[in-house]
Amino acid sequence: MHSAAEFAVAALLVITSAFVLSYWTVVHYLVTRTSRLVPTARAGVAMSRHLLAQDPSTLPSVCVVVPAHNEAAVIGGLVTSLLNQDYPRLSFVFCLDRCTDDTRDVILGIARSDPRFHIHEVTQCPPDWAGKVHALWSGVNGTPEAARADVLLFADADTAFSPSCVSATLAMMRERGLQMLSLLSTLTHRAWFEMIAQPPATLKLINQFPLIQANRRTPRRPFANGQFIMMTRGAYEAIGGHRAVQNEILEDVALARLAARHSIPAGIFLSDGVMHCRMYGDWAAFRRGWKRIFTEGFNRKASRLRKAARTVRFTWAIAPVGVLLLCVAWAVITAPLQEPDDIWPAGFAAVALFTWITALVRISIRGHSPLWSVLAHPVGSWIVADLLLEAARDLESGVPTYWGGRTYQRASR
């Protein structure tokens, strides 16, 4: 016979396991459905072969526009990767936004005399513009290469393209009848926070903006990633260009929302190694950057940030770890009794934990994250919940957002 305390442990174990099993079974379903309905950019590589077989003079011209504020430490990788692109009709405009470092010298040192590369100096930013947004708008309107391009590609300075990146995404955009295409980068995993906190942070972002919904024609959940946004000139002009989002510090989602409002076909896809990015080089920048992303992604609503923090903390950290601890406790309690019926709660818990782990492994494989980081997912989720709560507190207390060399006062809604 079991005591009331033992029955309580068993009941709690079964209930928590049922929750974990149900939640992560749904995640398995969503991963499977997303994989089937939303291809990765890797699919565009095969499509690009037909594109590249055409007469180059008949292909649309593409201008890659890159905003850069003191990016000397990282921009070399992007410049090198742009030199190696297999698409023939390319030009590159680097918008140096009030740079005080050697960004210009790094670009010219690698590009040398390649006539496709152009430097556009941005010496000031109006107070009613976000710095990156103004730099992009200035580059598009202040350089002939961008002004006459058929397709504009906005890319961040800390990205790096595979040789087929431009041709693959352009082929994909044409094949799917899109006028706006964005990629979710394959992120680097060098520092501890990239390996532990970054996977649940990006998972939360995709949870907030599901790829299936973001790729629907209607109703659409607009989403784009500013690290890589490709747009036809017609679409860019139809939404009013970057002037229409001049004071947004999450301009990518703002552009996606404008595209949806104008019924412009848009899509966002996992890059699957076609493009890489190291978002942040140190923990302070990671913390500051993700708070900005979460703040704007949750529409500057502190209540939504707090709710998301509670959900992440319980669903991704407390519940699975709780199942594991309760399972151990149940094993300790029942070991001396050796009753056959005692094994089923632990077996049920094992099924729940297996479902949780395998779902995370599938997500990790799709995101090119190290598989061992799955084991640290509860810790990373706890950190992400802390960042969501910090973002809510900063919003409520009026702490300004620092981004791209400027501070922005963002009021809570």
Backbone torsions as a table, in degrees:
resi	resn	phi	psi	omega
1	MET	NA	143.9	179.5
2	HIS	-102.0	147.4	176.5
3	SER	-76.2	169.9	178.5
4	ALA	-61.9	-37.0	179.1
5	ALA	-64.7	-39.1	179.3
6	GLU	-67.2	-40.5	176.3
7	PHE	-63.5	-36.7	179.2
8	ALA	-64.3	-42.5	177.5
9	VAL	-62.4	-44.1	-180.0
10	ALA	-62.7	-44.4	-179.3
11	ALA	-63.4	-44.0	179.9
12	LEU	-64.4	-39.1	178.4
13	LEU	-63.0	-45.4	-178.4
14	VAL	-67.3	-43.5	-178.8
15	ILE	-64.4	-46.6	-179.9
16	THR	-65.5	-39.9	178.1
17	SER	-63.7	-39.7	178.9
18	ALA	-62.3	-39.9	178.0
19	PHE	-64.4	-49.2	-179.6
20	VAL	-60.6	-44.6	179.8
21	LEU	-61.7	-44.9	-178.8
22	SER	-64.5	-48.0	-176.6
23	TYR	-61.8	-49.3	-174.0
24	TRP	-79.4	-17.8	169.5
25	THR	-67.3	-41.1	175.6
26	VAL	-62.6	-39.9	177.4
27	VAL	-61.2	-43.8	175.8
28	HIS	-55.5	-46.0	-179.9
29	TYR	-61.0	-44.8	-178.3
30	LEU	-67.3	-38.3	177.0
31	VAL	-63.0	-44.1	179.4
32	THR	-63.3	-45.6	-178.0
33	ARG	-67.1	-41.3	178.4
34	THR	-64.1	-41.9	178.9
35	SER	-60.5	-35.3	-177.5
36	ARG	-78.1	-37.8	-172.7
37	LEU	-94.9	-25.9	-175.3
38	VAL	-120.9	103.5	180.0
39	PRO	-70.1	164.2	172.7
40	THR	-93.1	170.2	179.7
41	ALA	-63.6	-18.7	177.7
42	ARG	-60.0	-29.9	178.2
43	ALA	-65.1	-27.5	-179.8
44	GLY	-71.8	-20.3	179.9
45	VAL	-62.3	-44.4	177.9
46	ALA	-66.5	-38.9	179.0
47	MET	-63.4	-31.5	-174.0
48	SER	-69.9	-18.9	-178.7
49	ARG	-61.7	-41.9	177.5
50	HIS	-66.2	-39.2	179.8
51	LEU	-62.5	-46.3	-176.6
52	LEU	-72.8	-16.3	178.2
53	ALA	-78.2	-11.8	-178.7
54	GLN	-78.5	162.6	175.0
55	ASP	-60.8	122.1	-177.4
56	PRO	-53.9	-31.5	-177.9
57	SER	-68.0	-17.9	-179.8
58	THR	-92.5	-7.2	-177.6
59	LEU	-83.2	150.9	176.9
60	PRO	-68.0	143.0	176.2
61	SER	-79.0	140.2	-178.5
62	VAL	-121.7	130.8	175.2
63	CYS	-116.2	122.2	176.7
64	VAL	-89.8	120.0	-177.6
65	VAL	-111.0	121.9	-173.0
66	VAL	-121.9	116.3	172.7
67	PRO	-80.6	142.0	-177.5
68	ALA	-145.5	118.4	173.3
69	HIS	-117.9	102.2	180.0
70	ASN	52.1	61.1	-176.2
71	GLU	-110.8	23.9	-176.2
72	ALA	-57.0	-31.9	-175.8
73	ALA	-73.0	-21.2	-173.0
74	VAL	-124.3	-19.0	-168.2
75	ILE	-72.2	-18.7	-179.6
76	GLY	-59.3	-37.6	179.2
77	GLY	-63.1	-40.1	178.3
78	LEU	-66.6	-46.1	-178.9
79	VAL	-58.9	-45.9	179.0
80	THR	-59.7	-42.7	-178.8
81	SER	-68.9	-31.7	177.9
82	LEU	-70.1	-35.3	176.7
83	LEU	-60.2	-28.1	-174.4
84	ASN	-95.9	8.6	-178.9
85	GLN	-66.9	141.4	-178.4
86	ASP	-90.0	-3.7	179.5
87	TYR	-80.5	132.3	-170.3
88	PRO	-79.8	-32.2	-173.2
89	ARG	-102.4	77.5	-174.3
90	LEU	-126.1	145.7	167.2
91	SER	-139.8	159.6	-174.8
92	PHE	-133.5	128.6	177.7
93	VAL	-120.5	119.9	177.6
94	PHE	-103.5	116.0	-177.6
95	CYS	-93.9	99.1	-176.8
96	LEU	-81.5	105.0	-171.0
97	ASP	-92.6	93.2	177.5
98	ARG	53.9	42.3	-177.3
99	CYS	-71.8	139.2	176.0
100	THR	-121.2	9.1	179.4
101	ASP	-114.1	-157.6	-174.6
102	ASP	-97.7	27.8	-178.3
103	THR	-55.5	-45.8	-178.7
104	ARG	-60.5	-45.5	-178.1
105	ASP	-64.8	-37.3	178.9
106	VAL	-63.7	-45.3	-179.8
107	ILE	-61.0	-52.2	-176.6
108	LEU	-68.2	-31.1	179.1
109	GLY	-65.9	-31.0	179.4
110	ILE	-90.7	-43.8	-178.0
111	ALA	-72.7	-27.4	-178.6
112	ARG	54.3	-122.1	-174.7
113	SER	-101.4	17.2	179.7
114	ASP	-60.1	118.4	-174.4
115	PRO	-69.4	-9.2	-179.2
116	ARG	-79.5	-15.3	-175.6
117	PHE	-95.8	134.0	-177.9
118	HIS	-137.7	139.5	178.1
119	ILE	-103.9	130.1	176.4
120	HIS	-121.1	114.4	-177.6
121	GLU	-85.0	128.8	175.1
122	VAL	-114.7	109.4	-171.0
123	THR	-93.4	-17.6	179.7
124	GLN	-150.5	160.1	178.8
125	CYS	-129.8	123.0	178.3
126	PRO	-58.3	147.8	-175.7
127	PRO	-63.7	-22.6	-178.3
128	ASP	-95.8	14.2	176.5
129	TRP	-118.0	148.1	166.1
130	ALA	-78.2	142.7	-172.4
131	GLY	-57.2	-50.9	-178.6
132	LYS	-62.5	-41.8	-178.1
133	VAL	-63.8	-43.4	179.2
134	HIS	-65.6	-40.0	179.5
135	ALA	-61.2	-42.7	179.0
136	LEU	-66.0	-45.8	179.2
137	TRP	-60.8	-42.5	179.4
138	SER	-63.6	-41.3	179.3
139	GLY	-65.5	-41.5	-179.7
140	VAL	-65.5	-40.7	-174.6
141	ASN	-94.3	-11.7	-175.2
142	GLY	-108.4	4.1	179.2
143	THR	-130.8	136.1	-179.8
144	PRO	-64.1	-31.2	-178.6
145	GLU	-62.3	-45.9	178.9
146	ALA	-75.0	-35.4	-176.1
147	ALA	-65.5	-28.3	-177.2
148	ARG	-106.3	0.9	-177.7
149	ALA	-70.4	144.3	176.6
150	ASP	-75.2	-32.4	-178.2
151	VAL	-131.5	135.5	177.4
152	LEU	-108.7	135.8	178.9
153	LEU	-125.3	112.5	179.8
154	PHE	-95.6	122.1	-175.7
155	ALA	-134.0	145.5	177.9
156	ASP	-80.4	155.5	-175.5
157	ALA	-69.9	-20.4	-177.6
158	ASP	-96.0	18.1	176.9
159	THR	-98.2	168.4	173.6
160	ALA	-146.4	131.7	-175.7
161	PHE	-98.7	142.8	166.8
162	SER	-70.8	159.8	-176.7
163	PRO	-56.4	-27.3	-177.7
164	SER	-100.2	11.5	-172.5
165	CYS	-59.8	-52.6	-176.8
166	VAL	-65.8	-46.9	-178.6
167	SER	-64.8	-38.8	-179.0
168	ALA	-66.5	-44.8	-178.0
169	THR	-72.4	-35.3	176.4
170	LEU	-65.7	-42.7	177.8
171	ALA	-62.9	-40.0	179.4
172	MET	-66.0	-40.3	179.7
173	MET	-63.4	-42.4	179.9
174	ARG	-71.0	-41.0	-178.9
175	GLU	-62.3	-37.5	-176.3
176	ARG	-95.0	3.3	177.2
177	GLY	67.6	36.2	-178.1
178	LEU	-97.3	155.7	171.8
179	GLN	-116.1	-4.9	176.3
180	MET	-145.3	129.9	-179.4
181	LEU	-137.5	133.1	178.7
182	SER	-127.7	152.1	178.4
183	LEU	-118.2	142.6	167.5
184	LEU	-92.9	116.7	-172.3
185	SER	-61.3	151.6	163.4
186	THR	-80.8	113.3	-171.2
187	LEU	-87.4	152.5	177.3
188	THR	-78.5	159.5	-179.6
189	HIS	-138.3	72.2	-178.1
190	ARG	-102.8	-50.6	-177.6
191	ALA	-86.8	164.5	-177.1
192	TRP	-59.1	-40.7	-176.9
193	PHE	-70.7	-26.9	175.5
194	GLU	-70.4	-32.0	-178.1
195	MET	-85.2	-30.4	-173.6
196	ILE	-104.1	-50.4	-175.0
197	ALA	-90.4	-29.3	-175.5
198	GLN	-65.0	-43.7	179.5
199	PRO	-58.1	-48.8	176.9
200	PRO	-68.3	-28.2	177.2
201	ALA	-65.2	-46.8	178.8
202	THR	-68.5	-34.7	177.0
203	LEU	-63.3	-38.9	178.1
204	LYS	-64.9	-38.6	179.2
205	LEU	-64.4	-43.2	178.5
206	ILE	-70.4	-31.8	173.7
207	ASN	-63.1	-35.4	178.5
208	GLN	-74.5	-34.2	-179.2
209	PHE	-127.5	78.0	-176.4
210	PRO	-58.7	137.0	-174.5
211	LEU	-63.8	-35.9	179.0
212	ILE	-62.3	-45.5	-179.9
213	GLN	-69.3	-34.9	179.8
214	ALA	-69.0	-23.1	-178.1
215	ASN	-99.4	1.7	175.5
216	ARG	-71.4	150.6	172.0
217	ARG	-73.9	-45.5	177.5
218	THR	-163.3	139.8	-12.4
219	PRO	-74.0	140.9	-174.6
220	ARG	-109.8	145.2	171.4
221	ARG	-103.1	91.3	-168.9
222	PRO	-60.4	134.2	-179.9
223	PHE	-157.0	139.1	174.1
224	ALA	-150.3	160.0	179.8
225	ASN	-117.3	117.3	-175.3
226	GLY	-63.6	-11.2	175.8
227	GLN	-67.0	-24.2	-179.2
228	PHE	-158.1	106.5	175.0
229	ILE	-132.3	118.5	177.3
230	MET	-106.7	130.7	-179.2
231	MET	-138.8	142.8	170.3
232	THR	-70.3	154.3	179.9
233	ARG	-61.1	-39.5	-179.9
234	GLY	-59.4	-42.3	179.5
235	ALA	-67.6	-42.0	-179.1
236	TYR	-61.4	-44.4	-179.5
237	GLU	-71.7	-33.0	-178.6
238	ALA	-63.8	-34.8	-179.0
239	ILE	-89.0	-3.1	178.9
240	GLY	93.6	9.6	178.0
241	GLY	62.7	-162.3	-177.8
242	HIS	-72.0	-16.3	175.7
243	ARG	-61.3	-31.6	-178.0
244	ALA	-70.3	-14.8	179.6
245	VAL	-127.4	34.5	-166.8
246	GLN	-61.5	-27.5	-178.0
247	ASN	-108.1	15.5	-179.1
248	GLU	-88.8	134.3	175.9
249	ILE	-101.3	2.8	165.6
250	LEU	-126.4	65.6	-170.5
251	GLU	-65.9	-24.0	-178.3
252	ASP	-64.6	-48.4	178.3
253	VAL	-66.8	-36.0	177.8
254	ALA	-63.1	-41.3	176.4
255	LEU	-64.1	-40.7	179.2
256	ALA	-63.3	-39.2	178.7
257	ARG	-66.8	-38.6	176.1
258	LEU	-64.3	-41.4	178.8
259	ALA	-60.7	-41.9	178.4
260	ALA	-64.9	-39.9	-179.8
261	ARG	-64.1	-31.5	179.8
262	HIS	-94.8	11.1	178.7
263	SER	56.7	37.1	177.7
264	ILE	-88.6	123.5	-180.0
265	PRO	-61.3	126.3	-176.6
266	ALA	-138.7	156.2	178.1
267	GLY	-149.3	153.3	175.6
268	ILE	-135.9	135.5	-170.6
269	PHE	-138.0	151.8	170.3
270	LEU	-66.0	136.4	-177.5
271	SER	-72.9	-28.0	176.2
272	ASP	54.8	43.5	177.7
273	GLY	87.7	-5.7	178.9
274	VAL	-74.0	-26.6	175.1
275	MET	-142.5	137.4	178.6
276	HIS	-117.0	157.6	177.5
277	CYS	-153.5	138.4	166.6
278	ARG	-106.1	103.0	-172.3
279	MET	-64.6	-46.3	-174.4
280	TYR	-141.3	137.1	-175.8
281	GLY	-90.5	-13.6	178.5
282	ASP	-146.2	166.6	-174.6
283	TRP	-62.8	-40.0	-178.9
284	ALA	-61.1	-43.8	178.9
285	ALA	-67.4	-39.3	177.6
286	PHE	-59.8	-49.0	-178.6
287	ARG	-61.9	-45.9	-179.6
288	ARG	-65.4	-42.8	-176.9
289	GLY	-67.4	-44.0	-178.7
290	TRP	-71.9	-30.7	173.7
291	LYS	-63.4	-39.9	176.7
292	ARG	-62.6	-46.4	-178.8
293	ILE	-61.5	-46.9	-179.1
294	PHE	-65.8	-41.8	-179.0
295	THR	-58.0	-49.6	-178.6
296	GLU	-75.3	-35.9	179.9
297	GLY	-63.6	-30.3	176.4
298	PHE	-97.6	23.4	171.2
299	ASN	59.2	32.3	177.4
300	ARG	56.2	39.1	177.8
301	LYS	-113.0	109.4	-176.0
302	ALA	-61.2	-35.8	-178.9
303	SER	-63.9	-37.8	179.0
304	ARG	-70.7	-36.0	177.0
305	LEU	-64.2	-42.3	179.3
306	ARG	-66.1	-41.2	178.1
307	LYS	-62.6	-42.6	178.1
308	ALA	-62.7	-39.1	178.6
309	ALA	-62.2	-43.7	179.1
310	ARG	-63.4	-42.5	-179.0
311	THR	-64.0	-46.9	179.9
312	VAL	-61.6	-45.7	-176.0
313	ARG	-63.6	-44.4	-178.0
314	PHE	-76.5	-49.2	-171.3
315	THR	-71.7	-40.8	-173.5
316	TRP	-97.9	-15.2	-177.3
317	ALA	-121.3	-62.5	-172.7
318	ILE	-65.2	-46.7	-174.4
319	ALA	-62.7	-53.5	-179.1
320	PRO	-66.2	-39.0	177.3
321	VAL	-67.2	-36.4	177.1
322	GLY	-61.4	-41.6	177.1
323	VAL	-60.0	-44.8	-179.1
324	LEU	-62.0	-45.7	-178.6
325	LEU	-68.2	-40.4	178.4
326	LEU	-66.1	-35.0	177.9
327	CYS	-63.9	-42.0	177.3
328	VAL	-64.5	-44.1	179.7
329	ALA	-61.4	-42.5	179.5
330	TRP	-63.6	-40.0	178.8
331	ALA	-63.4	-40.7	179.1
332	VAL	-65.8	-41.0	-178.3
333	ILE	-66.3	-43.6	-171.6
334	THR	-89.9	-13.0	-177.2
335	ALA	-55.3	-44.8	-179.0
336	PRO	-68.9	-24.5	-174.7
337	LEU	-80.1	-35.7	178.0
338	GLN	53.1	44.6	176.8
339	GLU	-93.9	132.4	-176.4
340	PRO	-57.4	-36.3	-176.7
341	ASP	-70.2	-13.3	-177.1
342	ASP	-73.9	-14.4	-173.0
343	ILE	-80.2	-23.4	-172.0
344	TRP	-67.3	-36.6	176.3
345	PRO	-60.4	-39.9	178.4
346	ALA	-68.1	-37.4	177.2
347	GLY	-64.4	-41.1	177.3
348	PHE	-62.8	-41.4	178.0
349	ALA	-63.5	-39.0	179.5
350	ALA	-63.1	-38.9	177.2
351	VAL	-63.4	-42.9	179.0
352	ALA	-62.1	-45.5	-179.9
353	LEU	-66.0	-37.9	177.2
354	PHE	-63.0	-42.6	178.6
355	THR	-62.7	-41.8	178.4
356	TRP	-62.7	-51.3	-177.3
357	ILE	-63.2	-44.9	-177.2
358	THR	-67.6	-32.9	175.4
359	ALA	-63.8	-44.2	179.2
360	LEU	-66.2	-36.3	177.2
361	VAL	-62.8	-43.7	178.8
362	ARG	-62.2	-42.2	177.9
363	ILE	-64.9	-41.2	179.9
364	SER	-62.4	-42.1	179.4
365	ILE	-63.7	-43.6	179.9
366	ARG	-66.2	-31.5	-179.6
367	GLY	-93.5	3.0	-179.5
368	HIS	58.7	34.1	175.9
369	SER	-88.3	153.3	175.9
370	PRO	-63.6	134.4	-174.7
371	LEU	-62.2	-31.9	-178.3
372	TRP	-64.7	-22.8	-178.8
373	SER	-65.5	-17.4	175.8
374	VAL	-57.4	-38.7	-178.7
375	LEU	-67.2	-23.7	179.7
376	ALA	-94.8	6.5	-175.5
377	HIS	-58.1	-41.7	177.2
378	PRO	-60.6	-39.3	178.6
379	VAL	-65.8	-46.9	178.1
380	GLY	-61.4	-37.9	179.2
381	SER	-65.7	-38.4	177.0
382	TRP	-62.4	-41.4	178.1
383	ILE	-63.6	-43.7	179.4
384	VAL	-62.4	-40.8	176.6
385	ALA	-60.5	-40.3	176.3
386	ASP	-61.5	-41.5	179.2
387	LEU	-64.4	-39.9	177.2
388	LEU	-62.7	-42.0	178.5
389	LEU	-67.7	-40.6	177.0
390	GLU	-61.2	-41.8	178.8
391	ALA	-61.3	-40.9	178.4
392	ALA	-64.4	-44.4	179.9
393	ARG	-64.7	-43.0	178.9
394	ASP	-60.5	-40.8	-179.1
395	LEU	-64.5	-43.9	-177.5
396	GLU	-71.7	-30.8	-178.0
397	SER	-94.2	0.5	175.8
398	GLY	78.1	21.5	176.9
399	VAL	-67.0	125.3	-177.8
400	PRO	-70.5	157.0	177.1
401	THR	-94.1	128.5	176.8
402	TYR	-101.3	127.2	-176.9
403	TRP	-159.0	128.9	174.4
404	GLY	59.0	37.5	176.4
405	GLY	83.9	5.9	179.4
406	ARG	-135.2	160.9	174.1
407	THR	-110.7	144.7	-177.5
408	TYR	-129.7	131.7	176.4
409	GLN	-89.8	115.1	-176.5
410	ARG	-115.6	114.7	-178.0
411	ALA	-81.4	145.1	176.6
412	SER	-70.9	143.4	-179.4
413	ARG	-101.0	NA	NA
